[in-house]
Amino acid sequence: MPEKAIAPLAGVRVLELGNYIAAPTAGRLLADFGAEVIKVERPGTGDELRNWRLKKGSVSMLYRTINRNKKSVVLDLRSDAGRAAVLEMVKQCDILLENFRPGTLEKWGLGPEVLNAANPDLVITRISAFGQTGPLSERPGFAAVAEAFSGFRNLVGDPDRAPVRVGVSIGDSIAGLYAAFGSVMSLFQRETRRGTAAKVPLDERVIDVALHEAMFSMMESLIPDLGAYGDKRTRVGGRMEGIAPSNAYVCKDGASIVVAGNGDAIFRRYMDTIGRPDLGTDPTLQSNAQRWERRIELDAAIGVWTATLPSQQALELLDAAGVPAGPIYTAEDIVNEPQYAARNMIQSFDVSTGEEILTGVGFPGIVPVIGGTSLPIRTLGPDLGEHTQEVLGGLLGMDEDQITAASNPERTPA
């Protein structure tokens, strides 16, 4: 018998109106765990993510990744027929995801009150740069702007250089996590009230995720430290403020390793391992605060040791001593790492670029793990409009003329 599929969100239907990364990430998370996610894309071009990091063909691997396990439907939301189709779908959905600029859905006649009239149980999850309220709410902005506004960007990089950006769209992804969490939280609230007279009011079913607030929530004690101590944190390169020794170090073979030897007991073992027991027993280095004051000296001592050893040997010695350490992996390292393979975290597919089929392409698995290994990815991000007939014809019962009117790119702007 086939193994029973693990799908905690089976039976949940989601309508995704989002583009780019934030809302589609929320949709991906819901789809990964069994929700039916119907992604609405504009005629002709679809989600702009189809062309981001496009190396060949017409559909990027980024799109295939972030929009896995979804269905693609083409609708023209600037047409009456397209908007009417959205309202019909809303009646049969549990969650609507969107990340348009605030006011866009309202301009199209699809604001929360209209959606609520169509489905009084609908969870409406909205992602934007600065939220749906406040003096900056109508300002457009991508994650780069939000990361800077949140205080995050100011802490990334070396102190003597301009702030830098991390190599992924971290602001969008964290906002997507909050949007998925908020959506499921609202669904849970809705379900706990079923059968009672206390329905969840509309304002509690509108989940408002701002990109800058999602990043701000990750800033730990940045603001409390300012208020309590007047502390103005700055960039510290590969270190973490107030924690030492914890950094990346270059080894004899040119590879760098990360070592986090900042725990008090760990520090002593760490210093013994690098041949500096004098530092491990130094009474002025027995707390993080003390070690932070001498972080440059400690990093220099550690760097002298790592420079004498190949990275693998250094890691083996640190592991034997119980000092947390690890390599700095490239993509090639990850796909060859047994730990990822053991938990099914790299899943291979034959994938279309829109022009050719590439065989055995690895994609990141589903997180968190349930049942011992990553759940299997059901499908990669769909071709543009791949499920238009299935959804509009099957779910909504529309005929060919109605489907054409709702998704035809030769439209008259509303």
SVG drawing of the C-alpha trace seen along z (x, -y; Angstrom):
<svg xmlns="http://www.w3.org/2000/svg" viewBox="-25 -60 76 62">
<polyline fill="none" stroke="black" stroke-width="0.4" points="0.0,0.0 1.2,-3.5 2.4,-5.5 -0.2,-7.7 0.4,-11.4 1.0,-13.8 -1.1,-16.9 -2.2,-18.8 -3.8,-21.5 -5.7,-19.2 -9.2,-20.6 -8.0,-24.2 -8.3,-26.2 -6.2,-29.4 -6.5,-32.1 -3.2,-33.7 -3.2,-37.1 0.4,-37.9 3.5,-38.5 7.2,-38.4 8.3,-36.6 6.4,-37.6 2.8,-36.4 4.0,-33.5 6.2,-32.3 3.2,-32.3 1.3,-30.4 4.1,-27.9 4.2,-27.2 0.5,-26.5 0.7,-24.4 3.6,-22.4 1.4,-21.0 -1.6,-20.1 -3.6,-23.3 -4.9,-23.7 -3.3,-27.0 -4.7,-28.7 -2.3,-31.3 -3.9,-34.0 -1.5,-35.5 -1.9,-38.3 -2.4,-37.5 0.7,-37.3 3.5,-37.8 2.3,-36.2 4.2,-36.7 7.3,-38.7 9.3,-36.2 9.1,-34.0 11.9,-36.2 14.0,-36.7 17.5,-35.0 16.4,-33.6 19.4,-31.9 17.7,-30.2 14.2,-29.6 11.2,-31.5 10.6,-30.2 13.2,-30.7 14.1,-28.1 13.3,-30.8 9.7,-30.8 9.6,-26.9 10.8,-26.9 8.6,-29.5 5.5,-28.5 5.7,-24.7 2.6,-22.7 0.3,-25.4 -2.1,-25.8 -1.8,-28.7 -4.9,-30.4 -4.8,-33.4 -7.2,-36.2 -7.4,-39.8 -8.1,-41.6 -8.6,-44.9 -11.6,-43.4 -15.1,-43.0 -15.2,-39.3 -11.8,-38.7 -12.9,-40.4 -16.2,-38.6 -14.3,-35.3 -12.2,-36.2 -15.4,-36.9 -16.8,-33.5 -13.6,-31.7 -13.5,-33.6 -16.9,-31.9 -15.1,-28.5 -11.8,-29.5 -10.7,-29.8 -7.8,-32.2 -7.0,-35.0 -3.3,-36.1 -2.3,-39.4 0.8,-41.7 -0.4,-44.6 0.3,-48.2 -2.4,-49.2 -5.5,-50.4 -5.1,-48.4 -7.7,-45.7 -10.1,-48.5 -9.5,-50.3 -10.5,-47.1 -13.7,-46.7 -12.2,-43.8 -11.5,-45.3 -12.1,-43.4 -15.7,-44.5 -16.6,-43.2 -14.7,-40.0 -16.3,-39.5 -19.8,-40.0 -18.9,-37.1 -17.5,-34.9 -18.1,-35.9 -15.6,-33.3 -12.7,-34.3 -9.3,-35.0 -7.7,-38.0 -3.9,-38.1 -2.3,-41.3 1.4,-41.9 2.8,-45.3 6.0,-47.4 4.6,-49.5 1.3,-47.9 -2.3,-49.0 -2.3,-51.9 0.0,-54.7 1.6,-57.7 3.8,-55.5 1.2,-52.9 0.7,-54.0 4.4,-54.2 5.7,-51.4 8.7,-49.4 10.5,-46.1 12.2,-44.1 15.5,-45.9 13.8,-49.1 12.1,-47.3 15.3,-45.7 16.9,-49.1 13.9,-50.7 13.8,-48.0 17.4,-48.6 18.5,-45.2 20.7,-46.5 22.6,-48.8 24.0,-45.8 25.1,-43.8 28.7,-44.2 32.0,-45.6 32.1,-48.7 34.4,-50.6 32.2,-50.0 28.7,-50.8 26.0,-48.3 25.5,-45.4 22.6,-43.1 22.4,-39.4 22.3,-37.2 18.7,-36.2 15.4,-38.1 15.2,-37.7 12.7,-40.4 10.2,-38.9 10.7,-35.4 10.2,-36.4 7.1,-38.4 5.9,-35.3 6.4,-33.2 4.4,-35.6 1.7,-35.7 1.4,-31.9 1.4,-31.8 -1.2,-34.6 -3.4,-32.8 -3.3,-29.5 -3.8,-31.2 -6.9,-32.9 -8.2,-29.7 -7.7,-28.1 -9.6,-30.9 -12.4,-30.4 -12.6,-26.7 -12.7,-27.0 -15.8,-29.2 -17.7,-27.0 -21.1,-26.0 -21.2,-29.1 -22.8,-32.5 -19.4,-34.2 -18.2,-34.5 -14.8,-36.0 -15.4,-39.7 -13.9,-40.9 -11.2,-43.1 -9.8,-40.0 -9.7,-38.1 -7.6,-40.7 -4.0,-39.7 -1.8,-42.8 1.9,-42.0 4.3,-44.8 7.7,-43.9 9.6,-46.3 7.8,-45.1 8.5,-41.5 12.2,-42.4 12.0,-44.7 10.6,-41.7 13.8,-39.9 16.0,-42.6 16.1,-41.1 17.0,-43.6 18.0,-46.5 15.5,-48.9 15.5,-47.8 19.3,-48.1 19.0,-51.6 16.4,-52.6 18.0,-50.8 21.7,-51.5 21.8,-54.1 23.5,-51.4 23.7,-52.2 24.6,-49.0 26.8,-49.1 28.2,-46.6 30.7,-44.2 31.5,-42.1 31.4,-38.4 30.9,-38.7 27.7,-39.1 27.5,-42.0 28.4,-41.1 29.2,-37.5 32.8,-36.2 34.6,-34.4 32.3,-33.7 33.5,-34.3 34.7,-32.9 38.4,-31.9 40.6,-31.1 42.3,-27.7 45.5,-26.5 43.7,-25.3 42.1,-28.7 38.6,-27.5 36.9,-29.3 35.1,-27.7 32.7,-29.2 33.4,-28.5 30.9,-29.5 33.0,-29.0 31.3,-31.7 29.7,-29.5 31.7,-29.8 32.6,-26.0 33.0,-25.7 35.4,-28.6 37.8,-26.8 37.8,-23.6 38.2,-25.8 41.3,-27.5 42.8,-24.2 42.2,-22.9 44.0,-25.8 46.9,-25.4 46.1,-28.5 45.0,-27.2 46.3,-30.4 43.4,-32.3 40.9,-29.6 41.9,-30.1 42.4,-33.8 40.1,-35.3 39.4,-38.3 37.9,-36.1 35.4,-34.1 32.2,-35.9 30.9,-36.9 31.1,-40.6 34.8,-40.2 35.6,-38.2 33.8,-40.8 36.2,-43.5 39.1,-41.4 37.5,-40.0 40.2,-41.2 42.9,-39.5 40.9,-36.3 40.2,-36.2 43.8,-36.8 44.8,-33.8 42.2,-31.6 43.3,-32.7 46.9,-31.8 45.8,-28.2 43.4,-27.7 46.0,-29.0 48.2,-26.0 45.5,-23.3 43.4,-22.3 39.7,-23.1 38.6,-19.5 41.3,-18.7 40.4,-21.8 36.8,-20.9 37.5,-17.4 39.6,-18.6 36.9,-21.1 34.2,-18.5 36.2,-16.1 36.4,-18.9 32.7,-19.6 33.2,-23.1 30.4,-24.0 31.9,-24.6 31.1,-24.0 32.2,-24.6 30.9,-27.5 29.1,-25.6 28.6,-26.4 25.6,-25.1 27.9,-22.3 28.7,-21.3 25.1,-21.2 24.0,-18.9 26.7,-16.5 26.1,-16.6 24.8,-13.4 22.9,-15.3 20.7,-17.0 20.2,-13.7 19.2,-11.8 16.3,-14.1 15.2,-14.4 16.1,-18.1 17.3,-18.0 14.6,-16.6 15.4,-16.0 13.0,-16.8 13.1,-17.0 12.1,-20.6 11.1,-22.7 12.7,-26.1 9.9,-26.7 12.1,-25.7 13.8,-22.5 13.7,-19.9 16.6,-19.8 16.9,-16.5 17.8,-15.8 17.6,-19.3 17.7,-19.6 15.1,-21.7 15.1,-22.5 12.8,-20.2 9.9,-21.1 10.4,-22.6 9.6,-21.7 10.1,-17.9 7.1,-15.8 7.4,-12.0 11.2,-11.8 12.1,-13.3 11.0,-16.3 7.7,-15.8 7.8,-15.2 7.3,-18.1 4.2,-17.3 4.8,-19.6 7.1,-22.4 5.8,-25.9 3.3,-25.6 3.4,-26.9 1.4,-30.1 -2.3,-29.4 -1.7,-25.6 -4.8,-25.2 -7.1,-27.9 -9.5,-25.5 -9.5,-23.1 -10.3,-25.8 -12.6,-28.1 -14.4,-25.3 -14.3,-22.7 -14.5,-24.7 -16.6,-27.6 -18.5,-25.8 -17.7,-28.6 -18.1,-27.9 -15.5,-28.7 -16.8,-32.1 -16.8,-33.1 -13.3,-31.7 -12.1,-33.7 -13.7,-36.9 -12.1,-36.5 -8.6,-35.7 -8.3,-37.2 -5.3,-39.5 -7.0,-41.6 -9.0,-43.5 -10.5,-46.9 -9.0,-48.5 -11.6,-49.1"/>
</svg>
